[in-house]
Amino acid sequence: MAQALDPDVSNTMCRLNNGLSMPSVGLGTYRVRSPEVIMKMVDEALSAGYRLFDTAAVYRNEGHLQKAFTTLLPKHGLDRDDIFITTKLSPADHGSPDAVKKAYNQSLHNLGIDYADLYLIHFPKAPKYTNDDKRNTELRHSTWSGMVELYDNGLVNSIGVSNFTVDHLTQLMKVNHRVVPTVNQVEWHPFYYQTELLEFCKKNDIVLQAYCSLGGASMNSDELLNHPCVTKIARKLEVSNAQVLLGWALQQDIAIIPKSTTPEHIRQNIALNFTISSEDMLILNDLGSQKIKYAWDPSGVV
């Protein structure tokens, strides 16, 4: 059943299971490594109302974001506490609590901040092990212990995971049921979504946050973005194709972090004050029969 969205989506928040709130819409920064481009996109995003910015150690742009925040927050009359910053532990930094803390501190240094609002395990395995190596499970649990230690010590506001399956989450919660991940950030779009994962996350009060909401757009594939079904719905609603795909996720209570470096698109991607009908939601859901995945695949990781 489609829901009516908040008329001002920039103010819509998700409640995390630790009582904190996270903006439902944020700006992704994957593959953006030009300091000039990041300065312009953050400026445009702050002006449009974005307050969540998503990065990761492996994106190699945390330092550029530091410069953008230092320059632009005062320009927009904002402080550090007015924005929500997410970064992620590199798969290469899985390991002991000390290893996790070292990696986290490096990200804080890069970003020029005292704390992250959300710190995620980027992927459920380290590069040194193959997918079927049972040591992945042990390493994942050690890494999560390090994340929990950061959280317990008040060094980070929230912790979560990315690219975790139902099995990975179940294993993690059996070992440490006291601190449940607040967020699971995964690939999610009409070509590729997992109803079982969404139901599991909702049942366990874990916010599902989508990346690749526009399909393979960041990989130069516009197959989903320009799909005839998406175009037809966009014309009916008088919105862009991208807005349809983002609205489809939001109407399932899924947070989104669309990336764009184009001012017009940055503004459109947070202007989601429309409702997709139940019938059109089903049409978009039916595209999932194609099961086209564009990003990292965690399904084979034990």
Buried (B, 14 or more C-beta within 10 A) or exposed (E): EBEEBBEEBBEBBBEBBEEBEBBBBBBBBBEBEEBEBBBBBBBBBBBBBBBBBBBBBBBEBBBBBBBBBEEBBEEEEBEBEEBBBBBBBBBBBBBEBEBBBEBBEBBBEBBBBEBBBBBBBBBBBBEEBEEEBEEBBEBBBBBBBBBBBBBEEEBBBBBBBBBBBBBBBEBBBEEBEEBBBBBBBBBBBBBBBBEEBBEBBBEBEBBBBBBBBBBBBBEEBEEBBEBEBBBBBBEEBEBBBBBBBBBBBBBBBBBBBBBBBEBEBBBBBBBBBBBBEEEBBEBBBEBBEEEBBBBBEBEEBB
